[in-house]
Amino acid sequence: MRQWIGAVAAGLALAAAGAASAAALKGDCPDGYTVHAGLNTDFPHAGAKRAFLVYPPEGVSGPAPVFVPLTGSVESTLDNLTVPRSGATWLMAKQGFLVIGPVRECANQDPNLKGGVCNGPGHDGWNWNPWHEGRAAGAAGDRFKTDEGSDSTFLIAAVKCAAKTFSVDAKRIYLGGISSGGTMTNRALTFRSDFWAGGLPISGEWYVTTDEGTALSFGEARDYVASDPDKVFQGRIGPYPLKAKLGPMIVISVWGGEKDLWDCGPPLGLCSDYRPTTQAASNYFSAQKAVVHVACSAHHGHMWPQANTQAFNAWALKTLASHPKGSDPGRFRLTPPPEGYSCKLGRFTDHYPEG
């Protein structure tokens, strides 16, 4: 408890210090739309009506940093925002962050929908259904080699509209998520490093491909990364080819350890191993001169970090906010994470020790 109280105080002090000199993001909403605290529905975007929840920052008088948390396949938006085991990410509002919790399009604006229709294969050129986070392996997915998709643009549109009601720090806008939400974070960061100041992909996919962009099966991708764990791999989460240069950001990638696996159930069975996927993500982000990458390993398996959860959330968000967009990567200093986590600058080096 003492650690949590200390983290809250540190987070509020950080947010207040940043707000004093921060430039506010210019707000931009669809005609007639106004964002308010709580659930916002019928937000028009890309031909659909979308929803998101807003938790205003506490203890901040000027522009506040933003955190956009993304749930995965089986937990609802409200699970991720309010349930301790699922992250309880709304508590970051008490750290001085404006928290914006988007609802998946598959949930039809229902923040309480758990798995259901959101837990399964994608359609219309997308690989998986919860988020538009990776292009499908076949020809239907080819357009998304260059098109970021409506979820990526929705997340930005929601932040910009919220900025008309709440003062937003233009250089401290971050997102993060678990599983499919982590994969969506990877996609948003690789496509839109012009907007995001950074992110927290937790157990995110990379959908590793060959250098030519050809999709690989689960087993093939697993072996491909294991055979050359230092390599920068192309992937169906981002543009093809991956951008040679990203804008300045900070990225904290999280791996849940040996049990960080996803079983899709019959007939597919085991369909993702987040050892190779987080390795691939860390290799790419670490290779970018303008990106600070932090690789974190733990032992909680495939879920939101479970050890000292709120202390970890506070540490991760404080670490992100300590590096506003445009900061010199050479001046970044990594502070120790809470007990239960091993974090280092650069790519993961614990996934394939023999490499």
N, C-alpha and C positions, 0 to 999 in steps of 0.2 A: 504493500500500500504506500509506503514512504517513497519507493521508487516511482510509482505512478503519480503521486502528488508532485514530486520533483519534476517529472517530465511535463506535467501540465504547466507548471510555473515557467519552465524553460521555454515551452512552446508559445505561451502567451507573450513572454518577453521578446522572443524572436519575431513573432508576428507584429507586435507593436513597434519594434525597432525598424522592421522592414517597411511598415506602413508610413512611417514618418517621412520617408523620402521617395516612396514608390509613385510611379506614374499609373494612373487609372486606365484600364482598358475601355475603349469606347464601346458603349452598348449598342446593340442592333437587334431588333425584334421584328417578326412578321407584323404586318399592319394590324393594329388593335390588340395585340397580345401583350399582357403584363404578367411578369413572374412574381410570385409571392412565396412566402415560407410555407412549407408543407408540400402536398401533392399538386403538381401542375399537369393538367391533362389537355388533350386536343391541341397540342403544339403542332402546327402544320409544317411538315418537312418531307420533301421528295415524294409528294403524292400520298403521304400517310399521316395519320394523327399519332403523335408520340407523347410520352409522359415522362416526367422526372420529378424527384423529390428534392427539396432545398432545405438545408439547415443553415441558418445564418451564423456568421462567425461571432464568437463571444470575446469581449475584451479588446476589440480592435476599433480604433476611431478613424483610421484612414483606409486606403485600398488594402484588401485582404488577399492572402494567397488562396488558391483554389485547389481542392482535391475532388476528383471525379472517380469514385469507386465503382467497379464493374463486377457483378456476380457472375458465376459460371453457369453450368447446365442445369443442376438439380436444385439449387437454392434460389429463393425468390430475391427480388431487389430488397425487400424489407428485412429478409433474413440477414443479408450482407450488411445492411445498415444498422440493425438493432440487436441481433442475436450474438452474444459473446463468442460462441463457438464458431460463428461464421464471420467474425471480424468486428462487429459493432462499430462500423466505420463512422457513424454519425458523431461519435465522441470526438472526432477530430475538429468538430465545430468548437468544442471547448478548448482546443489548442489554438484557436484564432483563425481556422480555415473556413472558408465558405465551402460546404460540402454539397455536391450536386450528384444525386443518385439516379442515373438513367434507368428506365424500364426497357427491357428487351422488346423488340418489335413483335416477336412471336408471342409475347404475353398479352398482346392486345390491350395495353395500358393498365394491366392489373399488376400492381407492385407486390401482391401476395402470391402470385402464381409461382409454384416451385418448378419441378421438372416438366411433367406433362408434355405438351407439344414442343417445348423448348429443348427437350433432351432427345436429340436424334440427328440423323443426317440432314444436311442442308438441301436446298433446291435453288433453281434459277441461277446456277453458276457458282453457288457457295458450297463449301465443304461441310460445314457443321451449322446447326440451326440457331443456337442461342444468339450469336452475334454474326454479322457479316465480316468474318475475321480471316478467312483464307479462301482463295479461289478453288473451285472444284478441280479434280485431277484431269478431267476430259476437256473437250473443245468448248463446252459451255462456260468454262471458267476463264477462257483466254482473255475476254474483255477486261477482267479484273487484274491483269498484269499491269495495266496502266490506270485503271479506274479504281479509286480508293473505296468506293461504295458509299451507300447512304448512311450507314452507322457512323463511319468516320466523320462525315460531314455533319451528322446530327449532333454528335458530342460537342463539336466546335460551336454549332449554332445555339445549342442550349447554354453554353458558357457565355457567349456573346449577348444573348437575350437576358440572362440573369444579371449581366453587368449593367443593364439599364436600371435595375432596382437596387442592386447591391454594388458597392464600390469594389472593383476587382484589381488586384495588382497585376499589371500586364506582363510582368517578367517572372511571375511565380504561379504558373498555371500547370497543374500536374494531374495525371490520371494513373490508375492502377487497377489490377483485378486478379482474380483467381481462375485458373483453368481456362475455359473459353474467354473469360474476362481478361486473363493474362495474355491470351493470344490476340485479343482485340487491342490490348495495349501495345503489343509488338507491332500490329498493323498500323495503328494510329501514329506511332512514333516514327516508323520507317517511311510512311507517306507524308506526314505533316510535321516534320521537325521545324518548319517555319513558324508554327503556332505554339506547340507544347514546349514547356521548359524542361520537361522530363517525365519519368514515369516509374511505376513499380509493378512490372510484370511478375506475377507469382505463378510458377508452374505453367507457363505459357507454351503453346506449340510454336513450331517454326515451319512444319510441313516441308521438311528438307527435300530438295530436288537435286537433279544433276546440274552441272554447270550450264547446260543447255536449257534448263527450266523444265525438264521432263519429270513428271511425278514419279515417286517411288512408293512401293508398298511399305507398310509399317516395318516389316522385318528388314527390307532392303535399306531403308533410311537409317534404321538402328545400326546396322553393320557398317554403312557408309561413314557415319560419324565416328564410330569406334575405330575404324581403320586409319583415320587421319584427324584426330581430335583438335589439332591446331588450325585447321583449315577454315576459311570463311565460306560458308555454304549458302547457296541460293535457297530461297524458300517460298512457298505459296502464301505466306502471310503478308508479304510486301510486294513492292513493284518488281517487275522483272525486266532487265536485270536490276538487282539491288542498287540503290544510288551509291555512286562512288564517294559522295560527300554529303553528310548530314549537317544540319544547322546545329548550333550549340545547345547542348542538353545535358542532363544528368539522368542516368538510368540505374535502378537497383533491381537486378534480376535475382529471384529467389527459387531455390530448389529444395524440395521437401525431403530429400534423402532417398535411401534404398526403396522405400515403399511409395515413392511418388510415381504411381502408375494409374492408368485409367482403364477399367474393364467396361467395354460397351455392352456386355451381355450377349446372349446367344442371338444370332449365330456368329457374331464377330469376335467375341471374347476380348482378350487384351488388345487394345488398339492404340495405346499411347504409353510411351516411357519418357518421362520428363528429364531423364539424364541427358540423352542426346539433344533434346530440343532446347533445354536451357544452355547447354554447351554451345550450340550453334548461335543462339541469340547473343551470348556473351562474346563470342569470337567476333561477330560483326560489329557490335556496338564498341567493343574495345579497340577495334581497328580504326575507328573514327577519331581524328585528331581533335575535333571540337566537342567530343562527348566524354564525359566522366562516367565510367562504368564501375559499379560495385557489384561483386558476385557474393551472394549470401547462401550458405548451406545450413540446413537444420535436419530434424528427424521426425517431422510431424506427418509425413506422407502427403497425400494429394488433398489438401484442404488449406484454408487460410491458416497462417502460422499460429500454432497453438501454445507454444511456450511463451509465458509473459506477453500475451497478445497485445494488450494495450500499451505496454512499455515498448514493444517492438513497433507498433503503429506510430507511436509518438517519436521514436528514434528515426524511423524511416522518413516520416513527413518532415521532421526537423532537418534531417540530412538533405532531403530534396530542396527544402526552402533555403538552406544555407548557400545554395548555388543558383542564384537567379539567372535567367536566360542572358547569355552574352558574357557571363563571368569567365575569367581566365582559368582554364582547367589546371594550369600549373599551380594555382593558389589554393586549390581545393584541399581540405584536410579531413580525413575520415576519422570520426570518433568511434570508440568501441560500441558494438551493439549490446543489447541486453543478454543475459545468460541464456544459453540455448541456441545461439547463432554464431556462425563463423563467417565473417565478412572481410573481403579484401578488395583492393583496387585491381582493376583488370579483369581478365577472363577467368572462368573456373579452371582450377588446376587440380581439383580433387576428384573429378568425375572419372578420369582415365589416368591414374597415376603412372602406369607403365608408359604413357605417351609423353 
